[in-house]
Amino acid sequence: MPIVKLRTNRQLTLPASICESAQLEIGDFVEIQFDGEIISLYPKKIVDKRQSGAEIVPDENKKGLSKIYGMVKTGGGQPDYSVNHDRYLTETQTNEEEDLAELSDGKK
């Protein structure tokens, strides 16, 4: 197991063999974690927001997404049932409370 020295400005040089095995290149990012005893490094990929859509969404999904975006833009699709959601929850809770009260009174 290689030993490295902490240098000026707390810098470490990772051995070439470890960089090759982890497929790390100059300029790559790593996440560092410390659990109180062990220091761990995890390779990370940083995605530019301007390019993220093209990289994350496979071509076969783009057609479906454009249809969904079109529906959202024009207000198409199924109606929004969440508009009355709070009223539904209130009515449901009230009905359940009434049922519980009846049960505790022995009426049911």
C-alpha positions, 0 to 999 in steps of 0.5 A, spaced: 500 500 500 503 506 497 504 512 502 503 519 500 506 525 504 501 531 506 504 537 502 504 545 502 497 547 502 495 540 505 496 537 498 496 530 496 499 526 490 496 520 488 500 514 485 499 513 478 497 506 479 491 508 483 489 513 478 490 508 473 486 503 476 480 508 478 480 511 471 482 518 474 485 523 470 488 530 471 482 535 472 477 530 475 473 531 481 473 527 487 469 527 493 472 526 500 469 523 506 472 522 513 468 518 518 472 519 524 477 514 522 478 513 515 479 518 509 475 515 503 476 518 496 470 517 490 471 519 483 465 524 481 463 527 474 460 534 474 455 535 469 454 542 466 447 544 466 447 547 459 449 540 456 445 535 462 439 535 458 442 532 452 447 527 456 441 524 461 435 523 456 436 518 451 434 519 444 428 514 444 425 518 450 426 525 447 420 524 443 415 522 449 418 528 453 417 533 447 409 531 447 409 532 455 412 539 454 407 541 449 401 538 453 404 542 459 405 548 455 398 548 452 395 546 458 393 539 455 392 532 458 388 530 464 385 535 469 389 537 475 386 533 481 390 537 486 386 543 486 381 540 491 386 536 494 386 540 501 378 539 501 378 532 500 383 531 506 379 535 510 372 532 509 376 525 509 379 527 516 372 529 518 368 523 516 374 519 520 373 523 526 365 522 526 366 514 525 371 514 531 366 518 535 361 514 534 365 507 535 367 510 542 360 512 543 357 505 542 352 507 536 355 503 531 
